[in-house]
């Protein structure tokens, strides 16, 4: 009995010692885990990469200088017939004296039977005379009526003027600018020209071309010649 009791006592002592060791080990582990930092794993973030644009950016319009406009306007002017009005001639003076507006043609000679006549077209009428008989200039106001064409020479003069005269719009913006700037009389009708893929309308006057851009009605003037 005493032997068994001694064995049991020894086992209890041993288990108690082992439990103490386990407890002490857990205590040490906890202390170590709290006081010793764990190295953090840092994953580096890649720098931002610039991605090239795949779409081509729009090309800004080429600035249009006065000299560029002048070159384009002159190219358009080359397709026109220019009036060479003699402002000192009897026909022109008669046209101005009768308030017929701008000349719309040069002096045009035409035969009628054995005589030669000269006619000139204006905005609101025509004037004509037998060549060298400048003191006997005749005036036909527009619209020309049948009563004004009582003789054959008048009928032929009206036909020639209508065939060869250009049409000038007295109320156009181009004419108004030319009048305001004292640019002289029109030497062409209105004509179109292009510059950097934009469309313009121009008109030559005595000393300059007046133009207007169709898309926004911006106007300008370039010197001639």
C-alpha positions as CSV (number, residue, x, y, z in Angstrom):
1,X,0.0,0.0,0.0
2,X,2.8,2.4,0.9
3,X,4.5,1.7,-2.4
4,X,1.4,2.5,-4.4
5,X,0.9,5.7,-2.6
6,X,4.5,6.7,-3.3
7,X,4.1,6.0,-7.0
8,X,0.9,8.0,-7.2
9,X,2.5,10.8,-5.3
10,X,5.5,10.8,-7.7
11,X,3.2,10.8,-10.7
12,X,1.3,13.8,-9.4
13,X,4.5,15.7,-8.7
14,X,5.7,14.9,-12.2
15,X,2.5,16.1,-13.8
16,X,2.5,19.2,-11.8
17,X,6.1,19.9,-12.9
18,X,5.2,19.3,-16.5
19,X,2.1,21.6,-16.2
20,X,4.3,24.3,-14.8
21,X,6.8,23.9,-17.7
22,X,3.9,24.2,-20.2
23,X,2.5,27.3,-18.4
24,X,5.9,28.9,-18.4
25,X,6.4,28.1,-22.0
26,X,3.1,29.7,-23.0
27,X,4.0,32.8,-20.9
28,X,7.3,33.1,-22.7
29,X,5.7,32.7,-26.1
30,X,3.2,35.4,-25.4
31,X,5.9,37.8,-24.3
32,X,7.9,37.1,-27.4
33,X,5.0,37.5,-29.8
34,X,4.1,40.9,-28.3
35,X,7.6,42.4,-28.0
36,X,9.1,41.2,-31.3
37,X,7.7,42.9,-34.4
38,X,7.0,40.7,-37.4
39,X,8.6,42.1,-40.6
40,X,5.9,43.4,-42.9
41,X,5.9,42.2,-46.5
42,X,5.7,45.3,-48.8
43,X,4.6,44.8,-52.3
44,X,6.0,47.8,-54.4
45,X,3.4,49.6,-56.5
46,X,4.5,50.1,-60.1
47,X,4.8,53.7,-61.3
48,X,2.1,54.9,-63.6
49,X,2.9,54.3,-67.2
50,X,1.9,56.9,-69.8
51,X,-0.2,55.3,-72.4
52,X,0.3,56.8,-75.9
53,X,-2.8,58.2,-77.5
54,X,-4.0,56.0,-80.3
55,X,-6.2,58.8,-81.9
56,X,-4.6,61.6,-83.9
57,X,-5.4,65.0,-82.3
58,X,-7.2,67.4,-84.7
59,X,-4.9,69.7,-86.7
60,X,-5.6,73.3,-85.9
61,X,-6.6,75.4,-89.0
62,X,-3.8,77.3,-90.7
63,X,-4.0,81.0,-89.8
64,X,-5.0,83.0,-92.9
65,X,-2.9,86.1,-93.3
66,X,-3.8,89.0,-95.5
67,X,-1.1,88.0,-97.9
68,X,-2.5,84.5,-98.2
69,X,-6.0,85.9,-98.8
70,X,-4.6,88.2,-101.4
71,X,-2.9,85.3,-103.3
72,X,-6.2,83.3,-103.2
73,X,-8.3,86.3,-104.2
74,X,-6.0,87.0,-107.2
75,X,-6.2,83.4,-108.3
76,X,-10.0,83.8,-108.4
77,X,-9.7,87.1,-110.1
78,X,-7.8,85.5,-113.0
79,X,-11.1,83.8,-114.0
80,X,-12.9,87.2,-114.4
81,X,-13.1,89.7,-117.2
82,X,-12.1,93.1,-115.8
83,X,-13.8,96.3,-116.7
84,X,-11.6,99.1,-117.9
85,X,-13.9,102.0,-117.5
86,X,-12.9,105.3,-119.0
87,X,-14.3,107.8,-116.4
88,X,-13.5,110.7,-118.7
89,X,-15.5,109.3,-121.7
90,X,-18.8,110.9,-122.8
91,X,-20.8,107.8,-122.2
92,X,-19.6,107.4,-118.6
93,X,-20.1,111.1,-117.9
94,X,-23.7,110.8,-119.3
95,X,-24.3,107.7,-117.1
96,X,-23.2,109.6,-114.0
97,X,-25.2,112.7,-114.9
98,X,-28.3,110.6,-115.2
99,X,-27.7,108.7,-111.9
100,X,-27.4,105.3,-113.6
101,X,-25.1,103.9,-110.9
102,X,-22.0,101.9,-111.7
103,X,-20.9,101.0,-115.2
104,X,-21.5,97.3,-115.8
105,X,-19.6,97.1,-119.1
106,X,-16.8,98.8,-121.0
107,X,-17.7,100.8,-124.0
108,X,-18.8,98.3,-126.6
109,X,-18.8,99.1,-130.3
110,X,-21.4,97.6,-132.6
111,X,-22.4,98.1,-136.3
112,X,-25.8,99.2,-137.3
113,X,-26.2,99.4,-141.1
114,X,-23.4,101.7,-142.3
115,X,-22.7,103.3,-138.9
116,X,-20.8,102.3,-135.9
117,X,-22.3,102.9,-132.4
118,X,-20.9,102.7,-128.9
119,X,-23.0,101.5,-125.9
120,X,-22.2,101.2,-122.2
121,X,-24.3,99.3,-119.6
122,X,-25.0,100.8,-116.2
123,X,-26.9,99.5,-113.2
124,X,-30.1,101.4,-113.9
125,X,-29.8,102.2,-117.6
126,X,-27.7,102.2,-120.8
127,X,-26.2,105.0,-122.8
128,X,-25.2,104.8,-126.4
129,X,-24.2,107.1,-129.2
130,X,-23.0,107.0,-132.8
131,X,-19.2,106.8,-132.7
132,X,-17.6,110.3,-132.6
133,X,-21.0,111.9,-132.2
134,X,-20.5,112.4,-128.4
135,X,-22.7,115.4,-128.2
136,X,-25.7,113.3,-129.0
137,X,-25.6,110.6,-126.3
138,X,-28.9,108.8,-125.7
139,X,-30.0,107.4,-122.4
140,X,-32.4,104.4,-121.8
141,X,-33.5,104.0,-118.2
142,X,-34.2,100.5,-116.9
143,X,-36.4,98.6,-117.0
144,X,-36.3,99.4,-120.7
145,X,-39.8,99.5,-122.3
146,X,-40.9,99.1,-125.8
147,X,-41.5,102.8,-126.2
148,X,-37.8,103.4,-125.6
149,X,-36.9,101.1,-128.4
150,X,-38.6,103.0,-131.2
151,X,-35.6,102.8,-133.5
152,X,-33.4,100.0,-134.5
153,X,-30.1,101.4,-133.1
154,X,-31.7,101.6,-129.6
155,X,-32.9,98.0,-129.9
156,X,-29.5,96.8,-130.9
157,X,-27.8,98.9,-128.2
158,X,-30.1,97.3,-125.5
159,X,-29.4,93.8,-126.9
160,X,-25.7,94.3,-126.8
161,X,-25.7,95.8,-123.3
162,X,-27.8,92.9,-122.0
163,X,-25.5,90.4,-123.6
164,X,-22.2,91.7,-122.4
165,X,-22.9,93.7,-119.3
166,X,-22.0,92.2,-115.9
167,X,-24.5,92.2,-113.0
168,X,-23.5,94.4,-110.0
169,X,-25.6,94.2,-106.9
170,X,-25.8,97.7,-105.7
171,X,-27.2,96.6,-102.3
172,X,-24.5,94.0,-101.5
173,X,-22.2,94.1,-98.5
174,X,-19.2,94.2,-100.8
175,X,-20.4,97.3,-102.6
176,X,-21.4,99.1,-99.4
177,X,-17.9,98.5,-97.9
178,X,-16.3,99.7,-101.1
179,X,-18.4,102.8,-101.1
180,X,-17.7,103.5,-97.4
181,X,-13.9,103.1,-98.0
182,X,-13.9,105.0,-101.3
183,X,-12.4,102.1,-103.2
184,X,-13.8,103.3,-106.6
185,X,-16.1,101.6,-109.1
186,X,-16.6,97.8,-109.5
187,X,-14.4,96.2,-112.1
188,X,-15.9,92.7,-111.8
189,X,-19.1,91.1,-110.6
190,X,-19.0,88.9,-107.5
191,X,-16.8,85.9,-107.8
192,X,-16.0,82.9,-105.5
193,X,-12.5,81.8,-104.5
194,X,-11.2,79.2,-102.0
195,X,-8.5,79.6,-99.3
196,X,-7.5,76.8,-96.9
197,X,-10.7,74.9,-97.8
198,X,-12.9,77.8,-97.0
199,X,-15.1,79.6,-99.5
200,X,-15.0,83.4,-100.0
201,X,-16.9,85.8,-102.3
202,X,-14.9,88.7,-103.7
203,X,-15.3,91.7,-105.9
204,X,-12.7,93.9,-107.5
205,X,-13.1,97.6,-107.3
206,X,-10.7,100.3,-108.7
207,X,-8.0,100.0,-106.0
208,X,-8.9,96.9,-103.9
209,X,-10.7,93.6,-103.7
210,X,-13.4,93.4,-101.0
211,X,-14.1,89.8,-99.8
212,X,-16.5,88.0,-97.4
213,X,-16.1,84.6,-95.9
214,X,-19.2,82.5,-96.5
215,X,-19.3,80.6,-93.3
216,X,-19.4,83.6,-90.9
217,X,-19.6,86.7,-93.1
218,X,-16.2,88.0,-92.0
219,X,-15.1,90.7,-94.4
220,X,-11.8,92.2,-95.4
221,X,-10.0,94.2,-98.0
222,X,-6.8,93.5,-100.0
223,X,-5.0,96.1,-102.1
224,X,-5.1,95.9,-105.9
225,X,-2.9,95.5,-107.8
